[in-house]
Amino acid sequence: MPAAPDDALKAREVKLSKYKVERTGDNLENWGKIESALQEFAELLKVNISVDNPHGKNSSIKTEPGMLFIRFWSLPEGASFNSTKIEEAFGRSTDSGQHDGVKPSGQGIPIIDPISVQTVTLAEVHDGTIFVLFDLPHGGHNSEFMAGIMQQYVALQDPEKKAVIMAEKATEIAKAREAWLNECQKRFEKILTGTKKEIERADNAIKDYQRKLVEQIRILDGQRKKLAQLKLSQPEASERYLKEFEKLHEVPHVVKVKVESGKINIFTDRIYVEYDGKTYNIGDFRIEIFTDGGNGGVRMYNLTNKQDSYDHPHVDSSSPCLGNIKEAIPQLLGDYEYSIIVILCVQYLHSYNSGDPYRKIENWPVVESK
């Protein structure tokens, strides 16, 4: 099919033009329309134009005399690439693939859509490179969008207009710098306050540790003095312990003493209780004395005449109801007064209180004579 007269004429004009519009790379759909729109601006600006579509990637800034570089859907290398959607440009909606875009880096000179109600940055100028922020080739209205961006670029060549834009940009950067400084200072103040609190906490902790250290030093000093005194008194203490062992054998009704770790076993002869004119045969006993005060300090076991669980009218399952005696046991244990404990226990076993027995004494056998 032969080309239409207008198309043939345009093709001849492009061919005869002194300035070229060339493409590099892929993703340049509708290239004929884009090339046609750019050709008149190549003539107007007296530059060759090189076009590429990095397609959602960063690319390098290029500056060469007599050249203008255009990059679609791209930002300079090193700029943060934050994706967005550009829904319209110059009063026209972008197509579904065309609206894929990127937010401006804020580093170049912005080309802003003068028609949209909301401020939309469509491109950024970085020296000799125009970074178009959306996928302009991939949809309709290619020539209109390209022409609109280039018209704004041409307007930027006016020194006065460029100065106004640069001043606005400088003001925007100054505001951003102030906001950034304020934000950083807030964080710094927070860190500063936290550091002061940590210093105060550590200082208080050191004071507390110092107080505790002084206490422990005093305790240590006291214990060392006590240790020295104990070492000096050890021979005397050993002699006292031996005398106490002899005293145990001298307690009436004690027939044998057997020592285990943490426990002294005292064996008695037959225990009789006189009550209401009668003599009751209670039985032979083993008295257990726990040197650490465990198990109530004292246990009593009937070895020959236990009545059910009752070892004695006042002893149930070897646990005696000692009454007031119970209060004296810990002190006597602490003072190593084992013979006195045995005396009290033997006296206890020879006694009976009819007011509060576990089991009445009449449950034990009566003897005529001892």
Sequence and secondary structure as in RCSB ss.txt:
>XXXX:A:sequence
MPAAPDDALKAREVKLSKYKVERTGDNLENWGKIESALQEFAELLKVNISVDNPHGKNSSIKTEPGMLFIRFWSL
PEGASFNSTKIEEAFGRSTDSGQHDGVKPSGQGIPIIDPISVQTVTLAEVHDGTIFVLFDLPHGGHNSEFMAGIM
QQYVALQDPEKKAVIMAEKATEIAKAREAWLNECQKRFEKILTGTKKEIERADNAIKDYQRKLVEQIRILDGQRK
KLAQLKLSQPEASERYLKEFEKLHEVPHVVKVKVESGKINIFTDRIYVEYDGKTYNIGDFRIEIFTDGGNGGVRM
YNLTNKQDSYDHPHVDSSSPCLGNIKEAIPQLLGDYEYSIIVILCVQYLHSYNSGDPYRKIENWPVVESK
>XXXX:A:secstr
    HHHHHHHHHHHH SS EEE SS  TTHHHHHHHHHHHHHHHT EEEEE  SSS B     TTEEEEEES  
BTTS   EEE  EETTEE  TTTTEEE   SSSEEEE SSSSS  EEEEEETTEEEESB TTSSS HHHHHHHHH
HHHHHHTSHHHHHHHHHHHHHHHHHHHHHHHHHHHHHHHHHHHHHHHHHHHHHHHHHHHHHHHHHHHHHHHHHHH
HHHHHHHHHHHHHHHHHHHHHHHHHSTTEEEEEEETTEEEEEEEEEEEEETTEEEEEEEEEEEEETT  TTSEEE
EESS  BTTEEETTEETTEE  TTHHHHHHHHHHTT HHHHHHHHHHHHT   TTS SS GGGS EES  
